[in-house]
Amino acid sequence: MPLRETYFGPWILGEDALEALDHWLAEHRSDYSQVCILTDENVHEAAVPRVLAELAHLGESAVLEIPPGEDSKCPEMLAQLWLALLENGMDRQSLLISMGGGVVTDLGGFLADTYMRGIDHILLPTSLLGMVDASIGGKTAIDVGGYKNLAGSFARSAGIFAWTPVLESLPELEWRAGWAECIKHAFLQGGSLWASCQTVQTFTDLLPHLPALAEAKVAVVEADPFEHTDTRKALNLGHTLGHALESALAGGASHGDCVAAGLWMESILAEEMGHLHPTHGQALRRLIDRWWTTRLPLPSNLNVYLHGDKKNQSGQIRFALPQGPGQGIVLATVSDEILQKALAQYV
Ligand SMILES: NC(=O)c1ccc[n+]([C@@H]2O[C@H](COP(=O)([O-])OP(=O)(O)OC[C@H]3O[C@@H](n4cnc5c(N)ncnc54)[C@H](O)[C@@H]3O)[C@@H](O)[C@H]2O)c1
């Protein structure tokens, strides 16, 4: 089972990913003096014992557990973990394995990249969003003072092993969070991937499409590994309105639910501005409506958060608008009149 070589590290996704990791350990474990596994409480309980049971060549390792949730992606936790690595005897020849959702892999990536000026790091994503999105592309990050991903790095992993059976314990809400990103990837990719995602009825139906959904992100990030151009901005599809809504609702709705609403409304913007044919916009909204049957409230302060978006230029809101399945995005500012029209159609 060969690992696919990508600029952000050797990568594998599927049922045989754990076997691939054990092979990798058989070959490389003796290169490392110590191994620490970083995880969160939920993943520790639901998945770590099951995963470790499959890794015959892991040898001795320590498990470091953080509280689940975005709040753990912070400088205080990073500092605690630097010290915890030291207390566990981790030196420059040690290996960190991050096993969890995007919070654990973002934080673990930054931890490994900064501890003693950088140690080797393996990612074992366990959430749907982690497998198709956060573990792909080499970005590590922590949030600082309420600013998301304010500090971070681009870091190559020693390996990314996305073992899909671990998704069996993933809560429904977290499936939905990942599914919103999958819809975005499928629309960006177009073709048969977009066609098959429109027919998915259950999350089990989604499993065969995970490699292609992850590949869709691999293709975008490999085209612009260090974000020197606008290529990676395609991944912001649905996220300008999605992020603003998430902030304005202040914890009242999940990231995935907000991204789904963002995709819905941004497809109207794209249509109104003549970038997207209504047939494609309608197909996207039909799919979202099938999975998200209730609309989110649109708070009156949504505009305040939209104007704070980091993609804005000279005070104008910039959107990554879809041009059709597989046809990329156009970066555009939108008049207030068109914006209000899209919001009104959504409610
Ligand atoms: N680096 C990137 O390119 C990138 C891209 C997208 C998102 N992200 C980051 O990813 C984070 C969101 O990731 P997420 O949605 O995975 O959140 P998360 O890490 O908080 O995981 C979601 C929840 O699911 C639980 N969980 C994960 N796997 C499980 C399993 N197999 N069984 C049971 N419970 C499980 C976790 O404990 C957590 O409670 C954000 O911080 C975001 O900024 C990073």
The ligand as an SDF file (V2000), in Angstrom:
LIG
                    3D

 44 48  0  0  0  0  0  0  0  0999 V2000
   -4.9550   23.2320    8.7370 N   0  0  0  0  0  0  0  0  0  0  0  0
   -5.9230   23.3950    7.8740 C   0  0  0  0  0  0  0  0  0  0  0  0
   -5.7070   23.5040    6.6590 O   0  0  0  0  0  0  0  0  0  0  0  0
   -7.3420   23.4060    8.3660 C   0  0  0  0  0  0  0  0  0  0  0  0
   -8.4170   23.3260    7.4510 C   0  0  0  0  0  0  0  0  0  0  0  0
   -9.6980   23.2840    7.9340 C   0  0  0  0  0  0  0  0  0  0  0  0
   -9.9430   23.3620    9.3040 C   0  0  0  0  0  0  0  0  0  0  0  0
   -8.8860   23.4530   10.1590 N   0  0  0  0  0  0  0  0  0  0  0  0
   -9.1060   23.5290   11.6110 C   0  0  0  0  0  0  0  0  0  0  0  0
   -9.7080   22.3160   12.0300 O   0  0  0  0  0  0  0  0  0  0  0  0
  -10.4410   22.5740   13.2240 C   0  0  0  0  0  0  0  0  0  0  0  0
  -11.7920   21.8910   13.1260 C   0  0  0  0  0  0  0  0  0  0  0  0
  -11.5610   20.5090   12.9660 O   0  0  0  0  0  0  0  0  0  0  0  0
  -12.6500   19.4460   13.4390 P   0  0  0  0  0  0  0  0  0  0  0  0
  -13.9650   19.8030   12.8720 O   0  0  0  0  0  0  0  0  0  0  0  0
  -12.1010   18.1000   13.1820 O   0  0  0  0  0  0  0  0  0  0  0  0
  -12.7840   19.7940   14.9910 O   0  0  0  0  0  0  0  0  0  0  0  0
  -12.2830   19.0540   16.2990 P   0  0  0  0  0  0  0  0  0  0  0  0
  -10.8720   18.6970   16.2350 O   0  0  0  0  0  0  0  0  0  0  0  0
  -12.7330   19.9270   17.4230 O   0  0  0  0  0  0  0  0  0  0  0  0
  -13.1200   17.7020   16.3000 O   0  0  0  0  0  0  0  0  0  0  0  0
  -14.5170   17.7730   16.3980 C   0  0  0  0  0  0  0  0  0  0  0  0
  -15.0510   16.9450   17.5790 C   0  0  0  0  0  0  0  0  0  0  0  0
  -15.0740   15.5970   17.1870 O   0  0  0  0  0  0  0  0  0  0  0  0
  -14.3930   14.7890   18.1470 C   0  0  0  0  0  0  0  0  0  0  0  0
  -13.8400   13.6730   17.4040 N   0  0  0  0  0  0  0  0  0  0  0  0
  -12.9080   13.7090   16.4220 C   0  0  0  0  0  0  0  0  0  0  0  0
  -12.7270   12.4880   15.9030 N   0  0  0  0  0  0  0  0  0  0  0  0
  -13.5360   11.6530   16.5690 C   0  0  0  0  0  0  0  0  0  0  0  0
  -13.8090   10.2630   16.4820 C   0  0  0  0  0  0  0  0  0  0  0  0
  -13.2530    9.4950   15.5350 N   0  0  0  0  0  0  0  0  0  0  0  0
  -14.6930    9.7310   17.3550 N   0  0  0  0  0  0  0  0  0  0  0  0
  -15.3160   10.5210   18.2870 C   0  0  0  0  0  0  0  0  0  0  0  0
  -15.1310   11.8280   18.3960 N   0  0  0  0  0  0  0  0  0  0  0  0
  -14.2500   12.3990   17.5400 C   0  0  0  0  0  0  0  0  0  0  0  0
  -13.4010   15.7210   18.7970 C   0  0  0  0  0  0  0  0  0  0  0  0
  -13.0600   15.3070   20.0780 O   0  0  0  0  0  0  0  0  0  0  0  0
  -14.1950   17.0390   18.8340 C   0  0  0  0  0  0  0  0  0  0  0  0
  -15.0430   17.0490   19.9520 O   0  0  0  0  0  0  0  0  0  0  0  0
  -10.5350   24.0850   13.3820 C   0  0  0  0  0  0  0  0  0  0  0  0
   -9.6590   24.5060   14.3880 O   0  0  0  0  0  0  0  0  0  0  0  0
  -10.0760   24.6030   12.0300 C   0  0  0  0  0  0  0  0  0  0  0  0
   -9.4440   25.8620   12.1250 O   0  0  0  0  0  0  0  0  0  0  0  0
   -7.6090   23.4680    9.7150 C   0  0  0  0  0  0  0  0  0  0  0  0
  1  2  1  0
  2  3  2  0
  2  4  1  0
  4  5  1  0
  4 44  2  0
  5  6  2  0
  6  7  1  0
  7  8  2  0
  8  9  1  0
  8 44  1  0
  9 10  1  0
  9 42  1  0
 10 11  1  0
 11 12  1  0
 11 40  1  0
 12 13  1  0
 13 14  1  0
 14 15  2  0
 14 16  1  0
 14 17  1  0
 17 18  1  0
 18 19  2  0
 18 20  1  0
 18 21  1  0
 21 22  1  0
 22 23  1  0
 23 24  1  0
 23 38  1  0
 24 25  1  0
 25 26  1  0
 25 36  1  0
 26 27  1  0
 26 35  1  0
 27 28  2  0
 28 29  1  0
 29 30  1  0
 29 35  2  0
 30 31  1  0
 30 32  2  0
 32 33  1  0
 33 34  2  0
 34 35  1  0
 36 37  1  0
 36 38  1  0
 38 39  1  0
 40 41  1  0
 40 42  1  0
 42 43  1  0
M  CHG  2   8   1  16  -1
M  END
$$$$
